[in-house]
């Protein structure tokens, strides 16, 4: 076996085992044929030093996503995981869209642009951005709103491109400020950016073989979320000083816990086939919330209220675990009852050059 074939077979490990057992040899043969130019010297060099092209790797990754996070015609387990990842991505995107939309409204109010609302207190007055980086930070976050709408409307690539606008400027801003000493070294900004990157990658689950997103409920969820979550949260945070200790990871834990409680309350009347994707999606969000909350605890060490913040964080972690563990057990049991693979695996559809 040549080094080129070894490298190609290594990339094929991204595919499910059952799929590789049926199609791996055919895919390898097709790939090696596509690399044969008829020149013996070039063939010998490629066999030792050649590598699969980026387009070939991308096609295998795309195939792996379609197989592992499939649509309605995929194996039951792949279908369930595909639905779960899409639901989790939609809920995370919805959360971002709700918060940035509320942020726009709050900014207009604090700027005095909404005349029919009471004049904000002087301590709430906005301060002008100190640099172009701060301006980029403020504007970049608003990109989550059009990204969410594009994803719901079925424009996955547009959503991914717009989401990059919400990720890259804050990452550059954080790096510049921490390198220059303008901001203390902290884990939280980077943890948030990492979550955003995972969310960007999760959008790959909205591939052409996936069922379309039900537009009406997810579009209606945006104004409902603003009215029921964002606006009350802002009012409570500003009128109850003690609640200002809740940072974004803490709010994320609270939101995920509330969502899991609501789900466990209403799941009794639903069919298991309909509830499994939701339970898996909420489990994924719970794991994300726990990871984010745990990592960001490192930033509490040097803060004046570090002990109080750590106690609040421990309560948040306990709440997520108390609800998330039973939900995860139910999801895993339901998932194991599903057959893992179909009777016949579909033919490979990767491109070769």
JOTACOR-V592193 format. One record per pair of residues at least 12 apart in sequence whose ideal C-beta (glycine too) atoms are under 7 Angstrom apart, sorted by the first residue. I is the first residue (numbers start at 1). J is the second residue. Records with the same first field share a line. If there is no record, write none. Layout:
I: J / J
This chain:
2: 47
3: 47 / 48
4: 35 / 46 / 47 / 50
5: 28 / 32
7: 51 / 52
8: 28 / 31 / 52
9: 28
11: 52 / 57 / 60
12: 24 / 27 / 60
14: 60 / 61 / 64
15: 63 / 64 / 67
16: 67 / 68
18: 341 / 345
19: 67 / 345
22: 345
23: 345 / 348
27: 348 / 350
30: 352
31: 56 / 352
34: 352 / 353
35: 50
53: 353
55: 351 / 353
56: 352 / 353
59: 350 / 351
60: 350
63: 348 / 349 / 350
65: 204 / 205 / 207
66: 207 / 209
68: 81
69: 81 / 82 / 85 / 205
70: 82 / 209
71: 209 / 210 / 211
72: 211
75: 339 / 340 / 341 / 342
76: 338 / 339
77: 335 / 338 / 340
80: 276 / 277 / 280 / 335 / 338
81: 280
82: 205 / 210
83: 277
84: 277 / 280 / 281 / 284
85: 202 / 205
86: 205 / 206 / 210
87: 277 / 278 / 281
88: 202 / 281 / 284 / 285
89: 199 / 202 / 203 / 205
90: 213 / 218
91: 281 / 285
92: 199 / 285
93: 144 / 147 / 148 / 151 / 199
94: 148 / 221 / 222 / 225
95: 255
96: 144 / 148
97: 144 / 145 / 148 / 222
98: 222 / 225 / 226 / 229 / 230
99: 230
100: 141 / 142 / 144 / 145
101: 145 / 222 / 226
102: 226 / 230 / 231 / 234
104: 142
106: 234
110: 124 / 125 / 126
111: 126
133: 173 / 176
136: 169 / 173
137: 169 / 170 / 173
140: 165 / 166 / 169 / 170
141: 166
143: 162 / 163 / 165 / 166
144: 166
146: 162
147: 159 / 162 / 163 / 166
150: 162
151: 203 / 206
152: 213 / 215 / 218 / 219
153: 215
154: 212 / 213
156: 203 / 206
159: 203
160: 200 / 203
163: 200
166: 196
167: 193 / 196 / 197 / 200
170: 193
171: 193
174: 189 / 190
186: 299
187: 295 / 296 / 298 / 299
188: 296 / 299
191: 292 / 295 / 296
195: 288 / 292
245: 305 / 308 / 309 / 312
249: 292 / 293 / 296
250: 312 / 313 / 316
252: 289 / 292
253: 289 / 293 / 316 / 319 / 320
254: 316
256: 285 / 286 / 289 / 320
257: 319 / 320 / 323
259: 282
260: 282 / 286 / 323 / 324 / 327
261: 323
263: 278 / 282
264: 327
272: 334
276: 331 / 334 / 335
279: 327 / 330 / 331
280: 331 / 335
282: 327
283: 324 / 327 / 328 / 331
286: 320 / 324
289: 320
290: 317 / 320
293: 313 / 316 / 317
297: 310 / 313
